[in-house]
Amino acid sequence: MIIGVPKEIKNNENRVGMTPSGTAELVKRGHQVYIQHTAGINSGFPDEAYEAVGAKILPTIEDVYASADMIVKVKEPIAPEYNLIRKGQLLFTYFHFASDKELTLAMIANKSICLAYETVENPDRSLPLLIPMSEVAGRMSVQEGARFLEKPQGGKGILLGGVPGVKPAKVLILGGGVVGTNAAQMAAGMGADVTIADVNLARLRYLSEVLPKNVKTLYSSELRIKKELPDIDLIIGSVLIPGDKAPHLITKPMLSMLQPGTVLVDVAIDQGGCFETSHPTTHSEPTYVVDGIVHYAVANIPGAVPYTSTLALTNATLPYVIALANKGWEKACKEIPSLQPGLNIVEGKVTYKAVADVFGLEYEPVFL
């Protein structure tokens, strides 16, 4: 199979869909890998590193899309890429369709096969291709939140961990999944006073056992969240409903309960965001202020640490990429149950129910 790896063109997206070591694994299995010129440079992987393992470097993104049977990338295609995608071409990447109707309709129109990293799902309901980037985003959310609590960045001027004689910042984490757990570990390690909220009591029991003692657990409800807000300095939103839009856990009226300079970090922004006042931002302009509250809603947080992120992502995706290249998408998805939920759009048909429901489109399962 011919696998194409284009350069990411989303704002400040520095990751790349495949490392040289991953490329080597595909080449030694007889596949041809085309890498766009400088696609890996911002992740620390020059063209020469790909050529050394047998990849071919193509000069433009148009060349890569025109040549490849399967496109492996990181972020969803954006408007300049829509017309480059061919009927029957397999795209393996993050899509987050439920938060982007324009993208959804474009992929339906070009009749490609859209296999979404974020909905590949193991029998135990874990999301193996979302986990590595959720780990990065969870840790980064605290790092960024701490930065924007600084007064020159618009925050309260609070040091996350405090100092002897001065209390640390109070951090509220909404969601006890992979993002929330990693955020809690990072915030606790920095010395903050951390509360993590979730509606899964079994998960809260587990987190209470494994997280440091400066992390408290809270059974989540609207009233309980409201009671926490007046004293909170940093809120991390990390609620995920696989393939569906995130619920709004902090509404606009609730902002009045927060002190000016409080920072909200919306890690769920890829799925529409879990704060009502959130809208996507970029690494070049990461924040904005609503009613005195600083909002950070960068839609590709791991893109800020591309070397770490690219290695972590390829570690997770490579076995699936190899299977898809060896078997073709249909056979691979039939033989590997985890891949089947990843099929979101197939040759003009919406094959993931949550996406169909969000936009009122017909749902047509790919395998009956």
Disulfide bonds with the S-S distance in Angstrom:
none
